[in-house]
Amino acid sequence: MLASDLTLTTSFESTGPTGHIMQHSSMLMIHDQRSRAPGQNYVGNGQDKTYGPRFATIRQCDLKQNITVDLDHQVYSVYSLPKGLSRAEYEASVAKAKAQFAETLTIMREVVDTGETKLIFGRVAHHYKIHSRREPSAGANAEAREEFTDGWYIEIPEYQQLRGCNPFAEFEGPKTQSVDLTSSGSQPINYRAILKSTGPAMTGSYPADTVTTTHAWVKQTDGSIHEYTDTRKQTITALSTELLDPALFDAPPGYARVSEVKINPTIPGRTGR
């Protein structure tokens, strides 16, 4: 277990099929087995945005719980994390999935190491090109998709401090960067995923300066196939290993504990979240 602290700021940019560009950024702080991420949700666009309260999500992997803090109303709530599976329970769940679903979704990932390296915030970055595609069997409720990733990746070993928050950490081994092609939209999942990977193991596992282009083929109600392209860019804009105040990773003193913290904005003229 590492004992170093980390503050990481990442920017995201997405360009959809219509050319519309969306941008946002995120910050993550890690201290020992705990993390903290600030946020603020909103609805609307342009000048018509309605914001919810400023909040922070604190993950206490050593205590197996999450804390959501409403910074504007000075309240917080505590949620227990899912209990980890035993080896026997994990193997039983895998066997059940194989027996339950005859349909399959094969996810293939091909990695090419270009051999290029450079320093990003003092860490060695490796240039990888990744081709991922998913191929559903005839009766699976999933679309065929293909994704090409070209970018730079660095190691962030500090993430290993948070393995206690992942109930599957014992069975997954060290995390490596991979594209997410498993979403099936609103359709019920009636398949089991089969993962196949070729190429070298990625020395750098976190996207530090990565551009991803996705080509997706979606079947329409009339049976036709619609192809669209979107581009996503993910870049680390700041990385610091300076020591952090341990108090940031616990419930703030003086805040009231409540059963639920509501972080979504209330839309004018409506009730509820």
N, C-alpha and C positions, 0 to 999 in steps of 0.2 A: 504494500500500500504506500503510495506516494504521500508526501507531506507538503507539497508545494501548492501555491494558490495560482489562480488563473482568472483573467478577465478578458473575454473575447467578444468583439463586436463584428457582426457580419451584415453586409448589405445584400439585398435580393432585388433582382429586376426581372420582370416577366413581360414578354411581348407576345400577345395573342394573335390569332389568325387575321384579325381586323387591323392590326398594327397598333392597337392601344397598349400603352406601356404602364405597368404598375410597379411601384417601388416601395420598399419598406426595409427596415433594419431591425436587428435584434441584438440583445446583449445577454451574455451568460457569465456569471461569476461562480467559481468553484473554490471551496475551502474544505480541505480534507474530504470527508464523505458527504458533503452538503453542497447544494448549489442554490443560486438565486437568479431569477430572471424577471426584470420589470416589464410592464405592458400597459396598454390602454386600448380597449376595443372601441370601434366606431361603426356607424352605419351612414350611408349616403356618399356623395362624391362632391369634389370641388369645394365650394363655399357652403354647401348644405350638409356638411358632416355633423352628426350628433355623437358626442363622445361619452363613454362610460367613465367610471372612476379610475384613477390611476391605481394600479395594483402591482403586487409582486408575488411570484410563485416560488416558494422555498421547498426544496426537496431535501429531506433529512433521511438519507439512505441508511444511516446507522440506527435510526429509530423506526425505519420502515413506514414513513408517513410523509405526506405533503401538507404544507401550510399555505393557504391563500390569504393574502393581506390586502385589505382595502385601505390604501394610504390616505384617501380623502376623508373617509368616515371613521378611521381609526378603529377598525374591527378586523377580526381574523377568524378563520375556520380551519379545522384540522381533519384530514382525511387519511385513513389507513391505506397503505399500499397492498396490492394483491399478494397473497401468501405464495411463496415459491413452491414449485412442485418438487417432489422427490423424484429420484431416477426412475422408480417403478411407475409412478403416476405419469411421468412424461412419456415413457415408452408405451404405456397403455393408451394414452391419448393419441399418439402417432398411429398405433395399430388400429384404433377405432376409426380414425379418419380414412385410413386405407380401405377398411372394410365398408365404410359408410358410402364413400363416393367412388363410383365407377368412372366418372368423367375426370379429366386431368387438365391442368394448366401448366404447360412446360415453360419455364423461364430460363432462357439461355443468356449467358454473359461471357463475352470475349474481351479480354484485356490485352492491350499492346503497350509495352513500356518503350517509349521513344528513346530512352537513355539520356535525355536532357535533364539537367538539374539547375537549380538556382536557389538563392536564399530569400525567404519571405519571413520577415520579423525574426531573423536570426536562426530560422529552422530550415533544414534542407527540404526543398520542394521537388517532387518528381513529376514529370510530364507523362500523363497516361491518356490513351484513347480507348474508350469503352464502347462496345456495341452490344446493346441488350435488346432482346426481343422476347415476346411471349406468344405462345401458340396454344390456343385452347383446343381440346378435342371437340368433336362435332356437336355434342349436347351440352357443353359447358356454358354457363351464363357469364361469359367474359369475352371482351373484344381482343382481337389480335392487335398488338402494338409493337412499335419498334422505336428505339431511342439510341442516339449517338451522342456521346459525351467526349469533349476534348478539353482537358484542363490540367491544372497543377494541384498537387495534393501534398499535405504535410502531416507529420505525426503529431497528435495531441495526446500524449500518454496520461495527462491529467484526467481525461474522461474515465479511465479505469477506476478512479476513486468512487465513481457513482454506480458501479456494477451492482451494489447492494439494492438499488432501486429496480433492477430488472429481474423479475421472477424466473426468467429463462437464461440468465447469465451463465449458469453452470453448464448448460448444454450448447450454448452458442459459441463459446470461445471468444477470442479477441474480435472486436468489431472491425469490419472493413467497409469502406464506402461502396455502396451499390445503389443503383437507381430503383425507384419504387414503381413497379409495373403491375402490382397485384390488385389495384383497385378495380372493382367491378361495378361501380356506380350504385344504383338503387336496387339492382337485381339480387335476388338471394344467391348465396354461394352454394353451388352444388358440385364442387370439384375439389380436388386436392392438388396442391402445388408441388411440382417436381423441379428442383433447382439444379442447373448444370452450369459449370464454370470452366473456362479454358484460359490459358495464359498464365503469366507469372503472378504470384501473390503481390499485392500492392504494398510497397514499403511505406508510402504515405497513404493515410486512410481518410483524411478530412479535406474537403474541397477548399482550397485557399484562393484560387483564382480560376474559376471553372465556368465554361459556357456550355450549356446543354441544349441541344435541339431535338425536339420530339416530333415524330411523324406518327399520327394515330389514325387507324382506320375504324370507323364506327358504322355499324349496320343500321340503316334507317328502317322505319316501319314498313316501307314498301319493298324492302329487301335490297335496296341499292347501297353502295359503299361510298361514304364521304371521307375524303382525305383532308386533313388539316395539319398545319404546322404551327407550333409555338416554340419560342426560344426563352430559356431561363438562364440568368447569370447570377452566380453566387461568389462573393469576394470578401475575404477577411480585410476589414479596414483598420482594426486595431487589435493588438495582442499584448498583454502585460502579465508579468509574473510577480508583480509587487504584492507584498503581504496585505491581506484584507482583514477588516475588523470582524472577529467571530460573531459579534452581536448582530450582524446583518443576516445571519443564517439561523435565526431563531425568531419566535414571535416577539414583536416590539413590546417593551414594558409599557404598561399603561393602556394598551389596546384591549378592548373587550372581546371575549371569545363568543362567537355566535355559531348557530348550527350550519348556516350557509352564507357565503359571501357572494353577492351578485355582481359580476364584473361586466355584464353586457349593458349597453346603453338602453334607456327607455325611450322608445320612439314617441314623439309628441302626438297626442290624440289617441294613444293606445295604452292599455294597461298590461302589466306583466313585464317579463324580461324581454 
